[in-house]
Structure formats: C-alpha cells, structure tokens
C-alpha cells in the first residue's frame, strides 16, 4: 500500500493514522530529494480591508508539487476538503471559494524538495483528508494554511513561513479576535448547515 517512507512520515505527524503493509511496501526510494515543494500564497484583499485595521493580513495558500497545486477549503459534508488545481489559477480558486475578483496571487515560496513520488503524494493527500474535512474547516483553528504546513512537513520536513498563518497565531493570544470578523468567514459550512436547517423547518 504505502512505502516505508510514506508510512513513517505520516505516522510521525499524525500518530492516529495507521497503515497496512504488503509486498510492495519495501520499494526502494531515492534518498536524495529531487522534486521542488512550492508554497503559492494568495492575498485575500477584500477580506483584508477589514483585518488591516488590526494589523493582520489573511492569506490563502496551496502547496505545489509535481505540477499540481493542493489546497484546503470548507464545505458542509463530512469528507475531505482537500482539492487539487492548476497552479496559481485565480479563476478556479475564486470559483471554489466563491470569492471571484477577491483573490490575487501574491508570491511563490520555495519550501524544499521531496523524494516522494507523485503517486505517493496523492495518497498522502487522501490520508490527510481525514483531518482536513470540509465540515471541519475553521478560519482560525483549521484553515488552508494549517493544511499547507502539515503537508510540507510530511513532504520535506519543513514548515511554511509563520506570517502566512499569522491570524491563527495571533488569535491564540487574543481570544476575542474572531469577533472582529464576520461569522460566515470563521466557519462557513456551519453557517450554511444552520441556514439549511432553518429553511427546512
């Protein structure tokens, strides 16, 4: 199922995940990391019109590897919120988050290199989907940048720059910070569930 390297990396960062082994699990993988791991950062500039007053920027990020960008977003269902897309495609990203004309590409940051194959990377994202479910998305506690950080740690044992997820960091010291933001930004899928329930009553 998974190579030893994949199992070890995921188990290290997510101890609750367990793996089965088969005859292919001893496949030899090159010890020299070769595939670049990139972080694509986007400025949510419409939202930042609110947060700039308290000195905090809000950014979306996705991890690019093997020519595919992986991101995380919220929805109301109890399965993975991880998606893949063409790297740095603002139109696709805007449609996914329903934020057309509210996102702009900011920069690409080289995080490191990985020796996982593209097939193993796909399997890793499926496993990560257990933690990063659509209905578990939360702007402060479990957002796209948390996913990016967890993903890059597995791929190349490196984290993303702290400023990318500064909102989550600052809110850990300022508990009331979320009150400055519209409720539908914090946990959009929860709001949608509530609205659907009310409409069906």
C-alpha positions, -999 to 999 in steps of 0.1 A, spaced: 0 0 0 24 27 12 62 27 11 80 27 44 89 64 39 53 75 34 41 55 65 69 68 87 63 104 77 26 104 82 27 84 114 52 108 128 30 139 122 -4 121 126 0 93 152 -37 84 149 -32 72 113 -22 36 109 -11 17 77 -12 -18 63 18 -33 45 20 -55 15 47 -70 -7 53 -36 -24 59 -17 9 97 -23 7 101 -4 -25 134 15 -26 130 53 -29 159 76 -37 173 91 -6 181 124 -25 151 147 -25 146 159 -61 111 173 -66 106 210 -56 79 217 -30 64 252 -35 40 273 -15 17 296 -35 3 324 -15 -27 345 -23 -38 378 -10 -75 379 1 -75 416 -4 -113 422 0 -112 405 34 -81 423 43 -100 456 41 -114 445 74 -84 430 91 -59 456 81 -74 478 108 -60 454 134 -27 449 116 -33 414 103 -34 401 68 -54 370 58 -39 348 31 -48 316 13 -20 291 5 -16 260 -16 12 235 -19 26 229 -54 44 196 -62 47 177 -95 29 205 -113 -3 202 -92 -14 226 -65 -32 212 -34 -53 233 -12 -80 230 15 -114 246 19 -146 242 37 -179 226 28 -208 211 47 -200 174 42 -180 150 64 -153 142 39 -121 156 26 -119 193 19 -86 189 1 -87 198 -36 -62 200 -65 -59 225 -93 -37 240 -119 -11 261 -100 -18 298 -95 -51 297 -113 -70 326 -97 -102 319 -117 -105 283 -104 -96 293 -69 -121 321 -69 -149 299 -81 -141 272 -54 -143 297 -26 -170 318 -42 -146 348 -40 -144 358 -76 -124 391 -80 -115 389 -43 -82 370 -46 -49 378 -62 -17 359 -65 9 372 -41 41 350 -44 56 316 -47 79 304 -19 103 276 -23 99 254 8 122 224 0 124 192 -20 107 158 -16 116 123 -27 80 110 -26 66 100 -60 36 118 -75 15 87 -67 26 87 -30 18 124 -28 -17 117 -40 -21 90 -14 -8 113 13 -34 140 5 -61 113 7 -49 104 42 -47 140 53 -83 144 42 -93 125 74 -81 155 94 -89 182 69 -125 175 63 -147 201 46 -170 203 76 -141 208 100 -128 240 83 -123 269 106 -106 302 96 -86 304 128 -83 268 141 -82 246 110 -76 265 78 -59 262 44 -26 273 59 -27 247 86 -31 221 58 -2 236 39 20 235 69 11 198 77 16 189 41 50 205 37 62 189 69 54 155 55 68 162 21 101 178 31 102 182 69 98 220 67 71 243 78 56 273 59 66 309 69 48 320 101 35 352 85 13 332 61 -9 320 90 -4 349 113 -41 352 120 -42 318 137 -11 326 157 -22 359 170 -57 346 178 -41 321 202 -30 351 223 -61 373 216 -91 350 221 -116 377 212 -100 384 178 -126 364 159 -153 388 170 -138 414 146 -146 391 117 -180 382 101 -192 348 114 -196 333 80 -158 337 74 -149 317 105 -168 285 98 -188 290 66 -200 254 64 -216 257 99 -235 288 88 -247 270 57 -259 240 77 -278 263 100 -294 281 72 -304 248 55 -319 235 88 -340 267 93 -353 266 57 -365 230 61 -384 237 93 
